[in-house]
């Protein structure tokens, strides 16, 4: 029954292509974002779960750690 409904729709064959295109664009965008991040920002984000409420300076101006939020 489901197959009959999908085959009767016009242009339904484009949906898998659009879905794959959205997935690939999102994946490539995230890969570019990750590989262009500064190392100091990655180190600051990596240390966040281990830090207490004390302020530590990462020096990158990333706005993610408490010391960078105070600068801006």
TORPA-4810 file (N, C-alpha, C, O; in nm, 3 decimals):
<nodes>
NODE_1_0.082_-0.119_0.000_0.000_0.000_0.000_0.087_0.126_0.000_0.063_0.218_-0.078_X
NODE_2_0.187_0.129_0.088_0.273_0.247_0.094_0.348_0.266_-0.037_0.368_0.379_-0.082_X
NODE_3_0.390_0.157_-0.098_0.463_0.166_-0.224_0.373_0.221_-0.335_0.419_0.298_-0.420_X
NODE_4_0.247_0.183_-0.334_0.153_0.234_-0.435_0.130_0.383_-0.420_0.119_0.454_-0.520_X
NODE_5_0.124_0.430_-0.297_0.103_0.574_-0.273_0.224_0.652_-0.321_0.210_0.756_-0.386_X
NODE_6_0.344_0.604_-0.288_0.465_0.677_-0.327_0.488_0.675_-0.478_0.538_0.773_-0.533_X
NODE_7_0.453_0.567_-0.543_0.471_0.563_-0.688_0.369_0.649_-0.761_0.393_0.689_-0.875_X
NODE_8_0.255_0.676_-0.699_0.153_0.758_-0.766_0.182_0.908_-0.756_0.120_0.987_-0.827_X
NODE_9_0.273_0.948_-0.668_0.305_1.090_-0.653_0.400_1.137_-0.762_0.492_1.066_-0.802_X
NODE_10_0.375_1.256_-0.809_0.462_1.315_-0.911_0.586_1.375_-0.846_0.574_1.445_-0.745_X
NODE_11_0.703_1.350_-0.898_0.827_1.411_-0.850_0.878_1.356_-0.719_0.961_1.420_-0.655_X
NODE_12_0.831_1.239_-0.677_0.876_1.184_-0.550_1.019_1.130_-0.561_1.084_1.108_-0.458_X
NODE_13_1.068_1.109_-0.680_1.202_1.055_-0.698_1.311_1.157_-0.665_1.427_1.118_-0.652_X
NODE_14_1.278_1.284_-0.651_1.376_1.386_-0.619_1.406_1.394_-0.470_1.511_1.447_-0.432_X
NODE_15_1.318_1.344_-0.384_1.335_1.354_-0.239_1.461_1.284_-0.188_1.530_1.341_-0.104_X
NODE_16_1.494_1.164_-0.233_1.621_1.104_-0.186_1.744_1.184_-0.228_1.841_1.191_-0.153_X
NODE_17_1.739_1.243_-0.344_1.852_1.325_-0.391_1.866_1.450_-0.305_1.977_1.488_-0.267_X
NODE_18_1.754_1.513_-0.274_1.756_1.633_-0.189_1.805_1.599_-0.049_1.883_1.673_0.010_X
NODE_19_1.759_1.487_0.004_1.802_1.444_0.138_1.952_1.418_0.141_2.020_1.460_0.235_X
NODE_20_2.004_1.350_0.042_2.147_1.324_0.035_2.226_1.453_0.020_2.332_1.468_0.082_X
NODE_21_2.177_1.545_-0.060_2.244_1.673_-0.079_2.248_1.753_0.051_2.352_1.812_0.084_X
NODE_22_2.138_1.756_0.124_2.136_1.827_0.253_2.235_1.763_0.349_2.310_1.835_0.417_X
NODE_23_2.238_1.631_0.357_2.331_1.562_0.445_2.476_1.592_0.409_2.556_1.622_0.497_X
NODE_24_2.509_1.584_0.282_2.648_1.607_0.239_2.689_1.751_0.265_2.800_1.776_0.312_X
NODE_25_2.601_1.847_0.237_2.634_1.988_0.262_2.654_2.014_0.411_2.746_2.086_0.450_X
NODE_26_2.569_1.957_0.494_2.584_1.973_0.638_2.714_1.910_0.686_2.786_1.970_0.766_X
NODE_27_2.745_1.789_0.639_2.868_1.720_0.679_2.991_1.797_0.636_3.085_1.813_0.714_X
NODE_28_2.993_1.846_0.514_3.108_1.923_0.464_3.119_2.055_0.541_3.230_2.097_0.575_X
NODE_29_3.007_2.119_0.569_3.009_2.243_0.646_3.065_2.222_0.786_3.146_2.303_0.833_X
NODE_30_3.024_2.116_0.852_3.076_2.087_0.985_3.224_2.051_0.980_3.300_2.090_1.069_X
NODE_31_3.267_1.979_0.878_3.409_1.945_0.864_3.492_2.071_0.844_3.599_2.085_0.903_X
NODE_32_3.446_2.163_0.762_3.517_2.289_0.740_3.522_2.369_0.870_3.626_2.425_0.905_X
NODE_33_3.411_2.373_0.943_3.406_2.445_1.070_3.507_2.388_1.169_3.579_2.463_1.235_X
NODE_34_3.511_2.257_1.180_3.600_2.193_1.277_3.747_2.210_1.238_3.830_2.239_1.324_X
NODE_35_3.779_2.192_1.112_3.918_2.199_1.070_3.973_2.341_1.062_4.094_2.360_1.053_X
NODE_36_3.886_2.442_1.066_3.934_2.580_1.063_3.934_2.645_1.202_3.969_2.762_1.215_X
NODE_37_3.896_2.569_1.305_3.897_2.624_1.440_4.040_2.645_1.488_4.130_2.569_1.453_X
NODE_38_4.060_2.748_1.569_4.191_2.774_1.626_4.220_2.671_1.734_4.130_2.627_1.806_X
NODE_39_4.346_2.634_1.744_4.387_2.532_1.842_4.362_2.581_1.985_4.325_2.501_2.072_X
NODE_40_4.381_2.709_2.010_4.358_2.761_2.145_4.210_2.751_2.184_4.178_2.726_2.300_X
NODE_41_4.123_2.771_2.088_3.979_2.757_2.115_3.944_2.611_2.146_3.865_2.584_2.236_X
NODE_42_4.001_2.520_2.072_3.976_2.378_2.096_4.026_2.338_2.234_3.958_2.265_2.306_X
NODE_43_4.145_2.386_2.272_4.198_2.355_2.404_4.112_2.414_2.516_4.093_2.351_2.619_X
NODE_44_4.060_2.535_2.494_3.974_2.597_2.595_3.843_2.520_2.609_3.795_2.500_2.721_X
NODE_45_3.785_2.478_2.499_3.661_2.401_2.504_3.684_2.263_2.565_3.599_2.210_2.636_X
NODE_46_3.801_2.206_2.536_3.833_2.073_2.588_3.849_2.076_2.739_3.816_1.978_2.807_X
NODE_47_3.899_2.186_2.793_3.924_2.196_2.936_3.802_2.241_3.016_3.804_2.235_3.138_X
NODE_48_3.697_2.286_2.950_3.581_2.338_3.021_3.516_2.239_3.118_3.483_2.280_3.229_X
NODE_49_3.498_2.112_3.083_3.435_2.021_3.180_3.521_1.994_3.303_3.469_1.954_3.407_X
NODE_50_3.651_2.014_3.292_3.741_1.984_3.402_3.764_2.102_3.494_3.813_2.086_3.606_X
NODE_51_3.728_2.223_3.448_3.753_2.343_3.527_3.644_2.363_3.631_3.529_2.325_3.612_X
NODE_52_3.684_2.425_3.743_3.585_2.468_3.841_3.531_2.603_3.797_3.537_2.637_3.679_X
NODE_53_3.477_2.679_3.890_3.427_2.811_3.856_3.537_2.916_3.855_3.508_3.036_3.852_X
NODE_54_3.661_2.874_3.857_3.772_2.969_3.854_3.793_3.017_3.712_3.758_2.949_3.615_X
NODE_55_3.851_3.135_3.700_3.875_3.194_3.570_4.014_3.154_3.524_4.112_3.173_3.596_X
NODE_56_4.020_3.099_3.403_4.149_3.067_3.343_4.155_3.128_3.205_4.056_3.124_3.131_X
NODE_57_4.267_3.182_3.169_4.279_3.253_3.043_4.326_3.160_2.933_4.427_3.091_2.948_X
NODE_58_4.253_3.157_2.825_4.298_3.079_2.710_4.367_3.168_2.609_4.442_3.120_2.525_X
NODE_59_4.341_3.298_2.616_4.410_3.392_2.528_4.359_3.397_2.385_4.422_3.460_2.301_X
NODE_60_4.250_3.332_2.357_4.205_3.331_2.218_4.091_3.428_2.189_4.061_3.454_2.073_X
NODE_61_4.027_3.481_2.293_3.912_3.568_2.270_3.793_3.493_2.215_3.720_3.546_2.131_X
NODE_62_3.772_3.371_2.260_3.672_3.283_2.200_3.532_3.305_2.254_3.437_3.255_2.194_X
NODE_63_3.515_3.377_2.361_3.386_3.402_2.426_3.324_3.274_2.484_3.208_3.276_2.526_X
NODE_64_3.399_3.165_2.486_3.347_3.040_2.541_3.390_3.019_2.684_3.315_2.963_2.764_X
NODE_65_3.510_3.061_2.718_3.557_3.042_2.854_3.530_3.170_2.936_3.514_3.277_2.878_X
NODE_66_3.524_3.159_3.065_3.489_3.276_3.148_3.584_3.395_3.131_3.541_3.510_3.140_X
NODE_67_3.712_3.368_3.109_3.804_3.481_3.096_3.781_3.559_2.968_3.800_3.681_2.966_X
NODE_68_3.739_3.493_2.863_3.712_3.564_2.737_3.579_3.638_2.744_3.564_3.742_2.680_X
NODE_69_3.482_3.588_2.820_3.355_3.658_2.834_3.376_3.790_2.910_3.309_3.890_2.881_X
NODE_70_3.468_3.791_3.005_3.494_3.913_3.082_3.561_4.019_2.997_3.547_4.138_3.024_X
NODE_71_3.634_3.980_2.895_3.704_4.076_2.810_3.610_4.152_2.718_3.642_4.264_2.677_X
NODE_72_3.495_4.094_2.687_3.405_4.156_2.589_3.284_4.214_2.654_3.198_4.269_2.585_X
</nodes>
